Amino acid sequence: MTRKNRAIIHPLETGQIWELEDSNLHIGIVGKTLVHYKHFKGEVKRAPNSLTPKTVLEKYLRDKKAVLVQA
């Protein structure tokens, strides 16, 4: 039996900052099924607000091997 190396994804909470390879993702408001977030790429000081289902964002963070910087 082999084990897969899976990244641990913490539950999404308001105020979290996730660090990706070349960008940061700031969690704004976490609702029942949707999450408001800002995705900062590179040296950009402003980013649009985005809205997506929790499951989709968690899968994206897992696939990109995101690291929780600030909770």
C-alpha positions in Angstrom: 0.0 0.0 0.0 1.4 3.4 -1.0 0.6 6.7 0.4 0.1 9.8 -1.6 1.9 13.0 -0.4 -1.1 15.3 0.1 -0.9 18.9 1.2 -2.9 19.7 4.3 -5.5 22.3 3.5 -6.8 24.2 6.6 -10.4 25.3 6.7 -10.9 28.6 4.9 -11.4 31.5 7.3 -11.7 35.2 6.9 -8.4 37.0 6.9 -6.2 34.2 5.7 -3.3 34.8 3.4 -2.2 31.9 1.2 1.2 32.1 -0.7 1.4 30.4 -4.1 4.4 30.1 -6.3 4.3 33.6 -7.8 1.3 35.2 -6.1 -0.7 35.7 -2.9 -4.4 35.0 -2.3 -6.2 36.9 0.5 -9.4 35.5 1.8 -12.1 38.2 2.4 -15.4 36.8 3.4 -16.2 33.1 3.9 -19.9 32.3 3.5 -21.8 29.0 3.6 -20.8 27.9 0.1 -19.0 30.9 -1.4 -15.7 32.7 -0.7 -14.8 36.3 -1.6 -11.0 36.6 -2.2 -8.3 38.8 -3.9 -5.6 37.2 -6.0 -2.5 39.3 -6.1 0.0 38.4 -8.9 3.5 39.7 -8.9 4.0 43.3 -7.8 0.4 44.4 -8.4 -0.9 46.5 -5.5 -4.5 46.1 -6.4 -6.6 43.1 -7.3 -10.2 42.6 -8.1 -12.6 40.9 -5.7 -13.5 37.4 -6.9 -16.2 35.0 -5.8 -16.0 31.3 -6.1 -17.4 28.1 -4.4 -15.4 26.8 -1.4 -14.8 23.5 -3.0 -13.3 25.0 -6.2 -11.0 27.3 -4.2 -9.8 24.5 -1.9 -9.0 22.3 -5.0 -7.1 25.2 -6.6 -5.1 25.8 -3.4 -4.3 22.0 -3.1 -3.3 21.8 -6.8 -1.0 24.8 -6.6 0.5 23.6 -3.3 -0.4 26.8 -1.5 1.1 27.6 1.9 -0.9 29.3 4.7 1.1 32.4 5.7 -1.3 34.2 8.0 -4.4 32.9 9.7 
